[in-house]
Amino acid sequence: MSTYNAEDRDLSVEMIMTTLPLETGNAQENVVDIANRMKEHGRGSLIVTEYATTSDGHKTTIMPAGIITERDIVRKIVAESKVPKLLRHMK
């Protein structure tokens, strides 16, 4: 990752993006486990993955299915006074 000046108007996404490896999880994980993993790795988001399947139902490769962010957790769990340990996944 390149260094940059905060006043630079020609910043590219590459200059500020989070580089690989990214943290991943699956949609069936508990919100608390996801939040703890994000905290442990100093990340503000986590890529949610799922297996792609063939027409006959065989799992093939892992594909990104979405993203969960700190903001999602605050707005959809904390602000609504939900109990995260009881939630299997958010919508």
C-alpha positions in Angstrom: 0.0 0.0 0.0 1.3 3.4 -1.0 1.7 6.3 1.4 -0.5 9.3 0.7 -1.1 12.9 1.7 -4.5 13.8 3.2 -4.7 16.7 0.8 -4.0 14.7 -2.3 -6.9 14.9 -4.7 -5.7 12.1 -6.9 -6.1 9.3 -4.3 -6.9 5.9 -5.9 -8.9 3.3 -4.1 -5.7 1.1 -4.1 -3.9 3.7 -2.0 -6.4 3.4 0.9 -8.0 0.0 0.6 -7.6 -2.8 3.1 -5.3 -5.4 1.5 -5.4 -9.1 1.5 -6.0 -11.3 3.5 -9.5 -10.1 4.3 -11.4 -11.5 7.2 -14.3 -13.8 6.2 -17.1 -15.6 7.8 -20.4 -17.3 6.9 -24.0 -16.2 7.3 -24.7 -18.9 9.8 -22.2 -17.6 12.3 -23.3 -15.9 15.5 -23.1 -12.0 15.4 -21.0 -12.1 18.6 -18.5 -14.4 17.1 -18.2 -12.2 14.0 -17.9 -9.0 16.1 -15.1 -10.7 18.2 -13.2 -11.7 15.1 -13.5 -8.2 13.7 -12.1 -6.8 17.0 -9.4 -9.4 17.2 -8.1 -8.6 13.8 -8.7 -4.8 14.0 -11.2 -4.8 11.1 -14.3 -2.7 10.7 -15.9 -5.2 8.4 -16.0 -8.8 7.4 -16.7 -10.4 4.0 -19.6 -13.0 4.3 -18.9 -16.0 2.1 -20.9 -19.0 0.9 -20.3 -22.1 -1.2 -21.3 -21.9 -4.8 -23.1 -25.1 -5.8 -23.6 -27.0 -9.0 -27.0 -27.8 -10.4 -26.8 -31.2 -8.7 -26.1 -29.6 -5.3 -22.4 -30.2 -5.0 -20.4 -27.5 -3.3 -17.7 -26.0 -5.5 -15.9 -22.8 -4.5 -16.3 -20.2 -1.8 -17.8 -17.0 -3.1 -18.5 -13.6 -1.5 -22.1 -13.3 -0.6 -22.1 -9.9 1.3 -20.4 -7.8 3.9 -21.1 -7.1 7.5 -19.8 -3.9 9.1 -19.5 -2.3 12.5 -22.3 0.0 11.4 -24.6 -2.9 10.6 -24.0 -4.3 14.1 -24.7 -0.9 15.8 -27.8 0.0 13.7 -29.4 -3.5 13.4 -28.5 -5.0 16.8 -27.4 -2.4 19.4 -29.8 0.4 18.4 -32.7 -2.0 18.3 -31.8 -3.6 21.7 -31.5 -7.1 20.2 -29.7 -9.9 21.9 -26.8 -10.7 19.5 -26.1 -14.2 21.0 -29.6 -15.3 20.0 -29.4 -14.1 16.4 -28.2 -16.6 13.8 -27.9 -14.0 11.0 -29.1 -10.5 10.2 -31.3 -9.3 7.3 
